[in-house]
């Protein structure tokens, strides 16, 4: 087995892998044993025809696909994935260039390589000072949010719909007088002003009465996910069964007791002020980190391959889909609400994917230049913190770890050290 590496532009490489003819013969024999029961040859029971008879009738190519898959996988494992010098950061784009009995098997794989980085200034970087002052208005706003969270919904019968109401509706949509798929719903809970429906739908419900049948005219966006509806005018027949509004609790000592450990509203306000101060300081540090890394990335030089960005964007899309699933939503439902599709969704992810790659390379380079190490005490402190985050005992958490866990955890500690260095050495203006 041999490997030839041809460097391409933008940190891409074309790898040519050659396996000897005997490896191809073994793979063809393996393919024969795998597939022979599926092949009919006159005069032989199914699965009993010898390989040469099958190849005489169908040609040797009948076994090429499975043989190629087997050899590509073994070639990638041996020469590509196991090659630490290559530092591959994307899935290979594979093409078979030679497969013929008695000849070596040859395929190419185009891959993205981890880019080198010329790191800019990372110590003493100037950054704008961020205020962490907590005002009385901040406290008032937090209290109002808590009242909203503790509000109860009550039915309203003596007035029409207004913005902010929760309505229970039946609806059916028509295009050119004909109902369309997905355009019907019953006893649907819709908050007016939430923006969860097509633009214009919710606004036209304002002023409607209970049991009133409304005709609502809307136009689907041109980039709507369901192509058959994109740009089309539609009429929805809507019946409002119920109108609900939020009823906020009174702002008094009793409210403070219900939502906190404090007995008076004054004590509750003081505790909120302390909590908001901590939150603002944490947010300011995160914002400072973001601005500093952005400045360092701008001052650094790196050539990120498109394939690396595309893979990162796809991973981020998968993560987002998993988070949606935890909320009871599928990706298809999300696309229906937003008018996106998978291609547009991943395209939207690309700017953040590029930013994530750039900052990761910057931090990794800082850890390399600074030569950060991790002591046993630092490692123990980190896994204690991780156990707390997962609400597990330290012993139970340690039982989950194996001999391969320490490396990634130490890498995380080094990343934190690099970020601390960048932030603590920054000059606030």
C-alpha positions as CSV (number, residue, x, y, z in Angstrom):
1,X,0.0,0.0,0.0
2,X,1.3,3.4,-0.9
3,X,0.3,7.1,-0.4
4,X,1.0,10.1,-2.6
5,X,0.1,13.6,-1.4
6,X,-0.5,16.5,-3.8
7,X,-1.0,19.8,-2.0
8,X,-3.7,22.0,-3.6
9,X,-4.7,25.6,-2.9
10,X,-6.4,26.8,0.3
11,X,-5.1,24.0,2.5
12,X,-6.7,21.2,0.4
13,X,-4.8,18.1,-0.6
14,X,-5.3,15.3,-3.1
15,X,-4.3,11.9,-1.8
16,X,-3.6,9.0,-4.1
17,X,-3.8,5.6,-2.4
18,X,-2.6,2.5,-4.2
19,X,-3.3,-1.1,-2.9
20,X,-1.6,-4.1,-4.5
21,X,-3.4,-6.4,-6.9
22,X,-3.6,-9.2,-4.3
23,X,-5.6,-6.9,-2.0
24,X,-8.1,-6.3,-4.8
25,X,-8.3,-10.1,-5.4
26,X,-9.1,-10.7,-1.8
27,X,-11.7,-8.0,-1.8
28,X,-13.3,-9.4,-5.0
29,X,-13.5,-12.9,-3.4
30,X,-15.0,-11.3,-0.3
31,X,-17.6,-9.5,-2.5
32,X,-18.4,-12.8,-4.2
33,X,-19.1,-14.6,-0.9
34,X,-21.2,-11.7,0.2
35,X,-23.4,-11.5,-2.9
36,X,-23.5,-15.0,-4.4
37,X,-26.8,-15.9,-2.8
38,X,-28.5,-13.0,-4.6
39,X,-27.3,-14.0,-8.0
40,X,-29.2,-16.5,-10.3
41,X,-27.1,-18.7,-12.7
42,X,-29.0,-21.3,-14.9
43,X,-28.0,-24.8,-13.9
44,X,-26.9,-23.9,-10.4
45,X,-28.8,-23.7,-7.1
46,X,-29.0,-20.1,-5.7
47,X,-25.7,-19.3,-4.0
48,X,-23.8,-22.3,-5.4
49,X,-22.5,-20.9,-8.7
50,X,-18.7,-20.5,-8.8
51,X,-17.3,-17.1,-9.1
52,X,-15.9,-17.6,-12.6
53,X,-19.3,-18.5,-13.9
54,X,-20.9,-15.4,-12.4
55,X,-18.2,-13.2,-13.8
56,X,-18.5,-14.9,-17.3
57,X,-22.2,-14.2,-17.4
58,X,-22.3,-10.7,-15.8
59,X,-18.7,-9.5,-16.1
60,X,-16.2,-9.1,-13.2
61,X,-17.6,-5.6,-12.6
62,X,-20.5,-7.3,-10.7
63,X,-18.3,-7.5,-7.6
64,X,-16.4,-4.2,-8.1
65,X,-18.7,-1.9,-5.9
66,X,-18.4,-3.9,-2.7
67,X,-14.8,-4.7,-3.3
68,X,-14.0,-1.0,-3.9
69,X,-15.9,0.0,-0.7
70,X,-13.9,-2.5,1.3
71,X,-10.5,-1.3,-0.1
72,X,-11.4,2.4,0.2
73,X,-12.3,1.9,3.9
74,X,-9.1,-0.1,4.6
75,X,-7.0,2.4,2.6
76,X,-8.4,5.4,4.4
77,X,-7.9,3.7,7.8
78,X,-4.3,2.7,7.1
79,X,-2.9,5.6,5.1
80,X,-5.2,8.6,5.7
81,X,-7.0,8.6,9.1
82,X,-4.0,7.0,10.8
83,X,-1.5,9.6,9.3
84,X,-0.9,12.1,12.1
85,X,1.3,14.3,9.8
86,X,-1.7,15.1,7.5
87,X,-4.0,16.6,10.1
88,X,-7.2,16.1,8.1
89,X,-10.2,18.2,9.1
90,X,-12.9,17.1,6.6
91,X,-14.5,14.0,5.2
92,X,-12.6,12.8,2.1
93,X,-14.2,13.2,-1.4
94,X,-13.3,9.8,-2.9
95,X,-12.9,8.8,-6.5
96,X,-11.8,5.3,-7.8
97,X,-9.3,5.8,-10.6
98,X,-8.3,2.2,-11.3
99,X,-10.1,-1.1,-10.6
100,X,-9.2,-4.0,-12.8
101,X,-8.5,-7.7,-12.1
102,X,-4.8,-8.3,-11.9
103,X,-3.9,-4.6,-11.4
104,X,-3.4,-2.5,-8.3
105,X,-6.4,-0.8,-6.9
106,X,-6.1,3.0,-7.0
107,X,-8.3,5.7,-5.6
108,X,-8.0,9.4,-4.8
109,X,-9.3,11.4,-1.8
110,X,-9.5,15.1,-1.7
111,X,-9.4,16.4,1.9
112,X,-9.1,19.7,3.8
113,X,-5.9,20.0,5.9
114,X,-5.7,21.8,9.2
115,X,-4.4,25.3,8.4
116,X,-1.3,26.8,9.9
117,X,-1.8,30.2,11.6
118,X,0.4,33.3,11.9
119,X,-0.8,34.5,15.3
120,X,-1.3,38.2,15.8
121,X,-0.9,40.1,19.1
122,X,-2.7,38.3,21.9
123,X,-1.3,39.9,25.0
124,X,-2.2,43.5,26.0
125,X,-4.9,43.8,23.3
126,X,-7.0,46.9,23.8
127,X,-10.7,46.5,24.5
128,X,-13.6,48.8,25.3
129,X,-14.6,48.7,29.0
130,X,-18.1,47.3,29.6
131,X,-20.3,48.6,32.4
132,X,-21.6,46.2,35.0
133,X,-23.7,48.7,36.9
134,X,-27.1,47.5,38.0
135,X,-29.8,50.2,37.9
136,X,-33.2,50.3,39.7
137,X,-34.7,50.0,36.2
138,X,-32.8,46.7,35.7
139,X,-34.3,45.4,39.0
140,X,-37.8,46.6,38.0
141,X,-37.5,44.8,34.7
142,X,-36.4,41.6,36.3
143,X,-39.3,41.8,38.8
144,X,-41.7,42.3,35.9
145,X,-40.3,39.3,34.1
146,X,-40.9,37.3,37.3
147,X,-44.4,38.5,37.4
148,X,-44.9,37.4,33.8
149,X,-43.5,34.0,34.6
150,X,-46.0,33.7,37.5
151,X,-48.9,35.1,35.6
152,X,-52.0,33.0,35.2
153,X,-54.2,32.9,32.1
154,X,-57.8,33.8,32.5
155,X,-60.6,33.6,29.9
156,X,-62.0,36.9,28.5
157,X,-65.5,37.1,27.2
158,X,-66.3,40.8,27.2
159,X,-63.9,42.2,24.6
160,X,-62.4,41.3,21.2
161,X,-58.8,40.1,20.6
162,X,-55.9,42.4,21.3
163,X,-52.2,42.0,20.9
164,X,-50.7,39.7,23.5
165,X,-53.8,37.6,23.9
166,X,-53.7,33.8,23.7
167,X,-56.4,32.6,21.3
168,X,-57.7,29.1,20.7
169,X,-58.7,28.9,17.0
170,X,-59.7,26.6,14.2
171,X,-58.3,27.5,10.8
172,X,-58.3,26.2,7.3
173,X,-56.4,27.7,4.4
174,X,-57.4,27.9,0.7
175,X,-55.5,28.8,-2.5
176,X,-57.6,29.6,-5.5
177,X,-60.6,28.3,-3.5
178,X,-59.0,24.9,-2.9
179,X,-57.7,23.7,0.6
180,X,-54.0,22.8,0.7
181,X,-52.0,20.3,2.7
182,X,-50.9,21.5,6.1
183,X,-53.2,24.4,6.0
184,X,-55.8,23.2,8.6
185,X,-55.7,23.2,12.4
186,X,-58.2,22.7,15.2
187,X,-58.1,24.1,18.8
188,X,-54.7,25.7,18.0
189,X,-53.2,27.9,20.7
190,X,-51.9,31.1,19.1
191,X,-50.4,34.1,21.0
192,X,-51.1,37.3,19.1
193,X,-47.9,39.1,18.3
194,X,-45.7,36.1,18.7
195,X,-44.8,36.1,15.0
196,X,-45.2,32.3,14.8
197,X,-47.6,32.4,11.8
198,X,-47.2,33.8,8.3
199,X,-46.7,37.6,8.3
200,X,-50.1,39.4,8.5
201,X,-52.0,36.5,9.9
202,X,-52.0,37.4,13.6
203,X,-52.5,41.2,13.0
204,X,-55.8,40.5,11.2
205,X,-57.2,38.6,14.2
206,X,-56.9,41.8,16.4
207,X,-60.5,43.0,17.0
208,X,-62.2,39.7,16.3
209,X,-64.8,38.4,18.7
210,X,-65.4,34.9,20.2
211,X,-67.2,32.6,17.8
212,X,-66.7,35.1,15.0
213,X,-65.6,33.6,11.7
214,X,-62.8,35.7,10.1
215,X,-61.5,35.6,6.6
216,X,-57.8,36.4,6.6
217,X,-55.8,37.1,3.4
218,X,-52.1,36.5,3.4
219,X,-49.3,36.0,0.9
220,X,-46.7,33.3,1.6
221,X,-43.1,34.6,1.5
222,X,-41.2,34.0,-1.8
223,X,-38.6,31.9,0.0
224,X,-41.2,29.9,2.0
225,X,-40.0,26.3,2.7
226,X,-42.9,24.6,0.9
227,X,-42.2,25.5,-2.7
228,X,-45.7,24.8,-3.8
229,X,-46.9,27.6,-1.5
230,X,-44.1,30.1,-1.9
231,X,-45.3,33.5,-3.2
232,X,-49.0,32.3,-3.3
233,X,-51.9,34.3,-2.0
234,X,-54.1,32.4,0.5
235,X,-57.3,32.9,2.3
236,X,-57.7,31.4,5.8
237,X,-61.1,30.9,7.4
238,X,-60.6,31.2,11.2
239,X,-63.0,30.7,14.1
240,X,-62.0,32.0,17.5
241,X,-63.2,29.7,20.3
242,X,-61.6,31.3,23.2
243,X,-59.6,34.5,24.2
244,X,-57.3,34.4,27.2
245,X,-55.1,37.1,28.8
246,X,-52.4,37.0,31.4
247,X,-53.2,38.2,34.9
248,X,-50.2,39.4,36.8
249,X,-49.8,38.8,40.5
250,X,-49.8,41.8,42.9
251,X,-46.4,43.3,43.6
252,X,-46.2,43.0,47.4
253,X,-44.4,41.1,50.2
254,X,-46.6,38.0,49.6
255,X,-45.4,37.9,46.0
256,X,-41.8,38.1,47.2
257,X,-42.4,35.1,49.6
258,X,-43.9,33.1,46.8
259,X,-41.1,33.5,44.3
260,X,-38.1,33.6,46.6
261,X,-36.7,32.8,50.0
262,X,-37.2,36.3,51.3
263,X,-40.1,37.6,53.4
264,X,-40.3,41.2,52.1
265,X,-40.3,42.9,48.7
266,X,-37.4,45.1,49.8
267,X,-35.2,42.0,50.7
268,X,-36.2,40.4,47.4
269,X,-35.1,43.5,45.4
270,X,-31.7,43.6,47.2
271,X,-31.1,39.9,46.3
272,X,-32.1,40.5,42.7
273,X,-29.6,43.4,42.5
274,X,-26.8,41.1,43.7
275,X,-27.8,38.4,41.3
276,X,-28.0,40.9,38.4
277,X,-24.6,42.2,39.3
278,X,-23.1,38.7,39.0
279,X,-24.9,38.1,35.7
280,X,-23.7,41.4,34.3
281,X,-20.1,40.7,35.3
282,X,-20.3,37.2,33.8
283,X,-21.9,38.6,30.6
284,X,-19.3,41.4,30.4
285,X,-16.4,38.9,30.7
286,X,-18.0,36.8,27.9
287,X,-18.5,39.9,25.7
288,X,-14.9,41.0,26.4
289,X,-13.7,37.5,25.5
290,X,-15.6,37.7,22.2
291,X,-14.3,41.1,21.3
292,X,-10.7,40.2,22.2
293,X,-10.8,37.0,20.2
294,X,-12.3,38.8,17.3
295,X,-9.5,41.4,17.4
296,X,-6.8,38.6,17.5
297,X,-8.4,36.7,14.6
298,X,-8.4,40.0,12.6
299,X,-4.7,40.5,13.4
300,X,-3.8,36.9,12.6
301,X,-3.3,35.2,9.2
302,X,-4.9,31.8,8.4
303,X,-6.4,30.3,5.2
304,X,-9.5,28.3,6.2
305,X,-10.6,25.7,3.6
306,X,-14.3,25.8,2.5
307,X,-14.7,22.1,3.2
308,X,-13.7,22.7,6.9
309,X,-16.3,25.5,7.2
310,X,-19.0,23.3,5.6
311,X,-18.3,20.4,7.9
312,X,-18.4,22.7,11.0
313,X,-21.7,24.3,9.7
314,X,-23.2,20.8,9.3
315,X,-22.2,19.8,12.8
316,X,-23.8,23.0,14.2
317,X,-27.0,22.3,12.2
318,X,-27.1,18.8,13.8
319,X,-26.6,20.2,17.3
320,X,-29.4,22.7,16.6
321,X,-31.7,19.9,15.4
322,X,-31.0,18.0,18.6
323,X,-31.9,21.0,20.8
324,X,-35.1,21.4,18.8
325,X,-35.9,17.8,19.5
326,X,-35.6,18.3,23.2
327,X,-38.2,21.1,22.8
328,X,-40.5,18.7,21.0
329,X,-39.9,20.1,17.5
330,X,-38.6,18.4,14.4
331,X,-36.4,20.1,11.9
332,X,-39.1,19.9,9.3
333,X,-41.5,21.7,11.6
334,X,-38.9,24.4,12.2
335,X,-38.4,24.8,8.5
336,X,-42.2,25.2,8.0
337,X,-42.3,28.0,10.6
338,X,-39.2,29.8,9.3
339,X,-39.5,29.2,5.6
340,X,-36.0,27.7,5.5
341,X,-34.8,24.4,4.0
342,X,-31.7,22.4,4.9
343,X,-29.4,24.1,2.3
344,X,-30.4,27.6,3.5
345,X,-30.2,26.5,7.1
346,X,-26.6,25.3,6.7
347,X,-25.7,28.4,4.7
348,X,-26.9,30.5,7.6
349,X,-24.6,28.6,9.9
350,X,-21.5,29.2,7.9
351,X,-20.5,32.7,9.2
352,X,-20.6,31.4,12.8
353,X,-18.9,28.1,11.7
354,X,-16.0,30.2,10.3
355,X,-15.8,32.3,13.4
356,X,-15.8,29.2,15.6
357,X,-12.9,27.6,13.6
358,X,-10.9,30.9,13.6
359,X,-11.2,31.4,17.3
360,X,-10.4,27.7,18.0
361,X,-7.2,27.9,16.0
362,X,-6.2,31.2,17.7
363,X,-6.7,29.7,21.2
364,X,-4.9,26.5,20.2
365,X,-1.9,28.5,19.0
366,X,-1.8,30.5,22.2
367,X,-1.7,27.3,24.3
368,X,1.1,26.0,22.1
369,X,3.2,29.2,22.3
370,X,2.6,29.5,26.1
371,X,3.4,25.9,26.7
372,X,0.5,25.4,29.2
373,X,0.6,22.3,31.3
374,X,-2.0,20.8,33.7
375,X,-1.3,19.6,37.2
376,X,-3.0,16.7,38.9
377,X,-4.7,19.3,41.3
378,X,-6.0,21.3,38.3
379,X,-7.3,18.1,36.7
380,X,-9.1,17.1,39.9
381,X,-10.6,20.5,40.3
382,X,-11.9,20.4,36.8
383,X,-13.6,17.0,37.1
384,X,-15.1,18.1,40.4
385,X,-16.7,21.1,38.6
386,X,-17.9,18.8,35.8
387,X,-19.5,16.4,38.3
388,X,-21.3,19.3,39.9
389,X,-22.6,20.5,36.6
390,X,-24.0,17.1,35.8
391,X,-25.3,16.9,39.4
392,X,-23.3,13.7,40.0
393,X,-21.1,12.6,42.9
394,X,-17.4,12.8,42.1
395,X,-17.0,9.0,42.4
396,X,-19.9,8.3,40.0
397,X,-18.5,10.8,37.5
398,X,-15.0,9.3,37.7
399,X,-16.5,5.9,37.0
400,X,-17.8,7.3,33.7
401,X,-14.3,8.3,32.6
402,X,-11.8,6.0,30.9
403,X,-8.1,6.2,30.0
404,X,-8.9,8.3,27.0
405,X,-10.8,11.0,28.9
406,X,-7.9,12.8,30.5
407,X,-6.5,14.2,27.3
408,X,-9.6,16.1,26.2
409,X,-10.3,17.4,29.7
410,X,-6.7,18.7,30.0
411,X,-7.2,20.4,26.6
412,X,-10.2,22.1,28.0
413,X,-8.2,23.4,30.9
414,X,-5.5,24.7,28.6
415,X,-8.2,26.5,26.6
416,X,-9.4,28.2,29.8
417,X,-5.9,29.2,30.7
418,X,-5.4,30.7,27.2
419,X,-8.6,32.7,27.5
420,X,-7.8,33.9,31.0
421,X,-4.4,35.1,29.8
422,X,-5.9,37.0,26.9
423,X,-8.6,38.6,29.1
424,X,-6.4,39.3,32.1
425,X,-3.7,40.9,30.0
426,X,-6.1,43.1,28.0
427,X,-6.0,46.9,28.3
428,X,-9.5,48.4,29.0
429,X,-10.2,51.8,27.4
